[in-house]
Amino acid sequence: MMVKEIKTMKVSMKKASIAAMFALMSTQAVSAQQVTVYTAFETDLLAKYKTAFEKDNPDIKIQWVRDSIGIITAKLLAEKSNPRAEVVWGLAGSSLALLKNEGIIKPYTPVGVEQLRGQLVDAGQEKAWYGNIGVFNAICYNEIVGKKLNIPKPTTWDDLTKDVYKGHISMPNPASSGTGYMQVAAWLSHFGEAEGWSYMDKLNTNIAQYTHSGSKPCVQAAMGEVVIGISLAVRAAKLKSQGAPMDVIVPNGIGWDVDGVGLVKANAASQRVVDWAISKAANELYVETYPIVAHQDVSATVSHYPDVENAMATLDLTQMGNDRTRVLATWSSKYDAKSQAKSQAK
């Protein structure tokens, strides 16, 4: 009788222990803190980054709010007095510099910052943003459609102002796309302010459409909707690797920027998101898509990625942030009539 009672007690204790374990797991899942993260990362990357972060930080859940760089920047500026984001991750360094000047992102020193390449980090004494990746533009040229229409491959920016390209070029709207803004800033630096606007006046004559996505012009070129798309080099390399009949061209004075991370609301969970975003583990994910990342010990080769190093425009990211409002107002007054309808932005 005693033996039977002991066995019954052991079974009951085991069941109670299992029940307690599941109850604890359930409580932890329910109590996991949610961090709202504004991002302009490409949509197809978000699940990968979220899954990896939450695996390493099971008590924190990321809630993405995703849009283009221009829209996210404008949203953060509009919410300055009542910020809804806790972290901004995957935003252009020029935008982050502007947000720092406006007091929207806060000075913070994440764990592991000494392992980052200095040129991809906020240059200010009180650092508030940290680069994750280097981002570069390129010209995407559809070789098949170009040959069919007898439209030659361009090799310089001036080529794109020739009559033969009229109606065959798309590029991102800089007011809604950071990809577009970094190229506009590059032209103003490469040609000089007055000549830069003169160049864009001539280019505008040949533009078929300004898109609201940095990737879309290259996608349009890959599909033959246009012959030429001014777009992201990484998207160009990916599409070419997938078989798109494209040449990827980087004229001297190509636009570039840094995508990085910054803290909007300081709390233990949001700080851990920033810490992880600059970690080696995060950089090993970035480098699967982008060949130039911030961590000194992480590098890779991406098929068909162009040699951008010698073609980079001379740019000051802080100055790009400071000039943003003025430049975009001028650009919109001149060229916005050819912008893609917002309902067609995806």
N, C-alpha and C positions, 0 to 999 in steps of 0.2 A: 504493500500500500504506500509506504514511504517513498519507494523508488518511483512509483507512478506519479506521485505528487511532485517529486523533484523534476521529473521529465516534463510534466505539465508546466511547471514554473519556468523551466528553461525555454520552452517553446514560447510561452507568453512573453518572457523578457526579450527573446529574439525578435518577435513580432513588434513589441513596443519600441525596440531599438531601431528597427527598419522604418517604422512609422515616424519616429522622431527624426531620423535622417532625412526622409522625404519632406517632412514638415519644415526642417531647416533649409533644405534646398529650395523649397517653394517660397519661403520667406525671403531668402536671399535674392531670388529672381524678381519677386515683387518689389523689394526694397532697392534694387539696383538703381543707381542715380543716373538720370538722363541728362546728357550734355547737348545743348543745341549748337550745332556747328554750321556756320555759313560757308559755302564752298563754291568754287567755279571749276573744280576738277571735272574732267570728262565723265559723263554719266556711267559709262561702262567700267569705271575704276572704283566707284563708290562702295559697292558691295565687298570688293576685295579688301579695301582699307578698313572698312567697318568690321568685317569678320576677324581680321588679324588683330586689330586693336582690342576687340572685346574678348578674344581668346586670351590675350595677355592681361586683360583687366576685366574679369568677369563681373565685377561689382559696378561697372559703368557701361551705359548704353549710349551710343551716338545717335542723335537725331539730325540727319542732314537737312539743310535747306539749300537747294542747288539752283544756280542760275548763271548767266554769263558774268564775266568779270565786271563789266560796266554796270549791270543791274545790281549785283551784290554790293559794289562800292557805293552806288547811289542809295541803296537800302540802308546800309550802315550809317551813312551820313544823315539820312532822314530820321533815323532812330536814335540819333546821338543823345538826346535828353532822356530817352527811355529804351536803352538797348535790350534787344530780345536775344541776340546771339551771346554765347559765352566764349566761343572760340571762332576765329576765322582761319580756315585752313585750305590752301590751294588757291590763293589770291595773288595777283601780280605784286611784285615788290614795289612798283611805283604807286599802286593803290594803297599798299600797306604803309608806305612813307607818308602819304596824304592823311591816312587815318591816324597815324601817330601824331602828326602835327595838329590834328583836330582833337586829340585827347581821347580818341575812341578805342584804340588799342593801348594797353598799359605796359610800362616797362616790366620785364620779367626775364630772369636768367634761368633757362631750363637746364635740367640735368643732362650732361654730356655735350654742352655747347662747345667745349674746347676741341671736339673732334670734327667740327665743321670747317669747310673752306671759308676763310675770312672774307673773300670777295662776294660770297653769297649771303652775307649777314648784314643787318642794319649797321651802318657805319657810325651812327651816333654814339655819344658817350654812354647815355642811358639807352640800352638796346631794347627794342620792343617787338621786332620781327626777325624771323630766321628763315633763310631760304631752304627749300626742299629740293627744287630742281631748277635747271636752266632751261628756258623756253625760247625757241628760235622760230622765225618765219622762213618761208621758202616760196618759190613760184612753182605751182603744179601745172605742167603742160601736157595736154593729151596729144600724144604723138599720132594716133590714128586719125582723130578728127582734124588735127592741124594739117596733116598731109592731104586729107580729103578736101579740105577747104582752101588749100594752098596758103596756109597761115604759118609762117616760119617760127621756129623756136626762138624766143627772146633770150638775150644774154646780158642785157643791161636794163636799168630802169627806164632810160630814155627810149629804148625800143618800144615799150608799152604805150608810148604816146603817138606812135605811127598810125596812119589811117587804116592799115590792114587789120588792126586789132579792134576796130570800133564795134562795140556790141558783143565782144567775145571774152570779156574779163569780168570776174567778180572778186570782191574783197570784203572783209568784215567792216561793218559800221563801227567806228572807234568809240562812239558814244555808248554802245551796248556790248562791245567786245574788246577785251584787253588785247587780243591778237591784232585787232585793227588799230587800237591806240598806239601799241608799241611800234607799228610800222609808220604811222603818221609822225610820231616823235622821231623816229629814225630818219625820215626824209627831211624834217626840219633841221635836224642836226647835220645830216650828210650834205645837203644842198645849201644850208643856211636858211634863216627864217623867210626872207622875201622870196628867194628862189624856190624854197620848198613849197610855198603856197602856189607859186606860178606853175611848178611841176604838177601839183595836184589838180590845178585848173585844167591843164591839158589832159591829164590822165582821166579826169571825170568825163570828158567827151567820149572816151572809149569804154567806160564802165557800163556793163549791162545791169548790175544790181549790187547793192551793198547789203550783205546778210547780217543777221544778228547772232550768228554763231561763228567762232573762229575756225572751226573745222569745215564748215559747210562749203566754202569756195573750192576746197580741194576735192571734196566729195562730188561737187557739181562737175569739176573737171574730169574726175575719174569716170563719171557716168556719161560724159559727152554733152552735158547741158551747156557748158561753156568750154572754150578751148583752154583758158588760163584762169587759175584761181590763186590769189595771194592768200596764203593760209599758214597753218602750223607745219613745221618741218616734220614733226613726229607723226602727224596724220598722213603726210605725204609718203613717208617711209613705210608706214603700215599698209596703206592702200597699194603701193607698188609691190610690197611683199606678197599681197593677196592676189596679184596678177593684173592690177590696173595698168593700162598702157600709157604710163606717165614717165616724163622726165622730171627730175627734181632739181631746180635751179636756185642758186643763191648769189644774186648780184652783190657787188660791194655796196655796203650800207644797209645790210639786212637788219630788220628789227629783232630785238630780243628783250627779255625781261627775266625775272626770277619769280617762280611761284613759291610762296612761303606760308608761314603760320604765325599767328599773333593771338594774344590773350585779350578778350574784351571784358569779361567778368572774372575776377580772381576768386577761385575757391579750390579746394583740394582736388576735385574731380576735373575741372577745366584745366588746371595746371598739369595734371597727369596726361591729358590729351596732348597738350603742347610738348611735354617731355617725350611722349612716344612718337610724335610727328617728326622729331629730329633724330630719333634713335637709329642705330644701325639696322635694326629689323625693318623699320619703315623705309629706309633708304634702299634696302635690298628689294623691296616691292616697287619703289619708284623706278629703279633702274631696269626693271623688266619692260618698261615702256619708254623711259627717257634716258638717254645715254649719259647725260651730265647731271649729277646729283651732288648734294652738299657734303655728304659724309666723306671724309678723306680716304677711308678704307674700302669704298664701294665704287665699282666702275663696271662697264659692260660695253659691248659693241652691238649696235642695232643695225640690222640689214637695211641697206639703201639709205641710211641716214646721211645727209650731205655734210661736207666739210665746211662747217659754219665759222670756225674760229678766225680765219683770215678775212672774212667778209663782214664781221660785226660792225655796226655803226657805233660811234663813240657816244655813249649815253650816260647820263647821271640820273639814277633812279629817283633820288630825292627831288631833283629838279623836274623830272617827269611828273611826279606827284603834285608838285606846286603849280605846274603849268596846266594841269589837266583841265580845270574848269574853263580857262580862257581858250585853250586850243580847241576843246570840243564845241564850245559855243560858236567859234568861227567856222569850224568844219561843218556843223549842222546848218548854219545859215547859208553856206555855199552849196552843199552837196546832198542834203538829206532827201531831196525829192526823188532820188533813185533808190532809196532804202526799201528793203523788203518789207512787206506788210507784217505786222507783229503776229497775225494769225497764221502766217506761213513760216514762222521762225524755226520750228523743229526740223 
